[in-house]
């Protein structure tokens, strides 16, 4: 499998499972913003499984990031800088993400990201394994994604986008935040139904 950093530079490649998953994720994330005031639901909180382990490490909050040519990171950074009032920032973020942000699934990278506190034991376990399964299950839909995992550098566009997104909802995000990228191997992924 290609590394996360190499995948980021690739043009959008079609795969039926990839397209199906991204369409579903865009739909459930827009619903989450509109109906659940941005509070993460099971649809964006996959269980993490390491190879050879039957028990989950727990769930993580995943972020979908736009491909570089469709990036809206500058807009998110501007929103965060515009006000120091967390309630106002959250309200603007909800309005922003509820509108058209998730309308075009083809504008998104299939590399999911998640933040971890610096020194996180869970992140260390996932990185040591180098791959894991992310199991999403919600709304009578299940996706079991086999993913290559990589720690993203602070200069990686997905790192910057992930922090910009998360700071809109959590202004107290620690400075020592680690971002992991999860790149699915679509030939090894399963969907039910």
C-alpha positions in Angstrom: 0.0 0.0 0.0 1.1 3.5 -0.7 2.0 5.8 2.2 -0.4 8.4 3.4 1.9 11.2 2.2 2.0 9.7 -1.3 -1.7 9.2 -1.5 -2.4 12.8 -0.6 -0.7 13.9 -3.9 -2.6 11.5 -6.1 -5.5 12.6 -8.2 -9.0 11.3 -7.2 -9.2 7.6 -8.2 -12.6 5.9 -8.3 -13.3 2.8 -6.4 -16.9 1.6 -5.8 -16.3 1.0 -2.1 -14.5 4.3 -1.6 -17.2 6.3 -3.3 -19.9 4.5 -1.3 -18.2 5.2 2.0 -17.5 8.9 1.2 -21.1 9.5 0.1 -22.3 7.9 3.3 -19.9 9.9 5.4 -20.8 13.2 3.8 -24.5 12.5 4.4 -24.1 11.4 8.0 -21.8 14.3 8.8 -24.1 16.9 7.4 -27.0 15.3 9.4 -24.7 15.5 12.5 -24.2 19.2 12.0 -27.8 20.0 11.2 -29.6 17.7 13.6 -27.1 17.0 16.4 -25.5 20.5 16.7 -22.2 19.0 15.6 -22.0 16.5 18.4 -20.2 13.3 17.1 -22.5 10.3 16.5 -21.6 6.7 16.0 -21.4 7.3 12.3 -18.1 9.2 12.7 -16.8 7.3 15.8 -15.4 4.0 14.5 -14.1 1.3 16.8 -10.4 0.7 16.4 -9.2 -2.9 16.1 -5.5 -4.0 15.8 -4.6 -7.2 14.0 -5.1 -10.3 16.0 -7.2 -8.6 18.7 -10.9 -9.3 19.2 -11.4 -6.4 21.5 -11.5 -2.8 20.3 -9.0 -0.2 21.6 -12.0 2.1 21.8 -13.6 4.6 19.4 -12.0 7.7 17.9 -13.5 10.8 16.3 -12.6 10.9 12.7 -12.4 14.0 10.5 -12.9 14.1 6.7 -10.6 16.5 4.9 -11.0 18.0 1.5 -8.5 17.3 -1.2 -5.9 20.1 -1.6 -7.5 21.6 -4.7 -10.8 22.0 -2.8 -9.4 22.9 0.6 -11.3 25.2 2.8 -8.7 25.3 5.6 -8.1 29.1 5.1 -11.9 29.7 5.7 -11.8 27.6 8.9 -8.7 29.4 10.2 -10.3 32.7 9.5 -13.5 31.7 11.4 -11.4 30.6 14.4 -9.4 33.9 14.4 -12.5 36.1 13.9 -13.8 35.7 17.5 -12.5 34.5 20.9 -16.0 33.7 22.0 -16.3 29.8 21.9 -20.1 29.9 21.6 -20.0 32.3 18.7 -17.2 30.3 17.0 -19.2 27.0 17.4 -22.4 28.6 16.0 -20.6 29.9 12.9 -18.9 26.5 12.4 -22.3 24.7 12.7 -23.8 27.0 10.1 -20.7 26.6 7.8 -20.6 22.8 8.0 -24.4 22.5 7.8 -24.6 24.3 4.5 -22.7 23.1 1.4 -19.4 21.8 3.0 -20.3 18.1 2.7 -22.3 18.4 -0.6 -19.7 16.9 -3.0 -18.1 13.6 -1.8 -15.6 13.7 -4.7 -14.0 16.8 -3.1 -12.8 14.8 -0.1 -9.7 12.8 0.5 -10.4 9.2 1.6 -7.7 9.6 4.2 -9.4 10.0 7.5 -7.7 11.8 10.4 -8.0 11.8 14.1 -6.4 13.8 16.9 -4.7 12.4 20.0 -3.1 14.1 23.0 0.7 14.1 22.9 2.0 10.9 24.5 -1.3 9.0 24.0 -0.8 5.3 24.6 -3.6 4.5 22.2 -1.9 6.5 19.4 1.4 4.7 20.2 -0.2 1.3 19.9 -1.9 2.1 16.6 1.3 3.5 15.2 3.3 0.5 16.3 0.9 -1.8 14.5 1.1 0.4 11.4 -2.3 -0.7 10.3 -5.7 -1.2 12.0 -9.3 -1.7 11.2 -11.8 1.1 11.6 -15.3 -0.2 12.1 -18.1 2.3 11.5 -21.6 1.2 12.3 -24.7 3.5 12.3 -28.1 3.9 10.6 -28.2 0.2 9.7 -24.9 0.5 7.8 -21.5 -0.9 8.6 -18.1 -0.3 7.0 -15.1 -2.2 8.1 -12.0 -0.4 6.8 -8.5 -1.9 6.8 -6.2 1.2 7.1 -2.5 2.0 6.9 -1.7 4.4 9.7 0.8 7.2 9.7 1.6 10.1 12.1 1.2 13.4 10.1 3.8 16.1 10.3 2.7 19.6 11.3 3.4 20.8 7.7 1.0 18.1 6.2 -2.1 19.8 4.8 -4.3 17.1 6.4 -2.7 17.9 9.8 -3.4 21.7 9.4 -7.0 21.0 8.2 -7.7 18.6 11.0 -6.6 21.1 13.7 -8.4 24.0 12.0 -11.6 21.9 12.0 -11.2 20.8 15.6 -10.4 24.2 17.0 -13.7 25.5 15.8 -15.4 23.1 18.2 -12.7 22.8 20.9 -10.7 26.0 21.3 -8.9 24.4 24.2 -7.2 21.7 22.0 -3.8 21.0 23.6 -0.7 22.4 21.8 0.9 18.9 21.9 -1.8 17.4 19.7 -0.8 14.5 17.4 -2.7 13.8 14.2 -2.9 10.3 12.7 -3.9 9.6 9.1 -5.8 6.5 8.3 -5.6 5.4 4.6 -8.0 2.6 3.7 -7.0 -0.2 1.4 -10.3 -0.3 -0.5 -9.7 -3.8 -1.9 -9.7 -5.1 1.7 -12.7 -3.2 3.0 -16.2 -4.6 3.7 -19.6 -3.0 3.8 -22.9 -4.4 5.2 -25.3 -4.1 3.5 
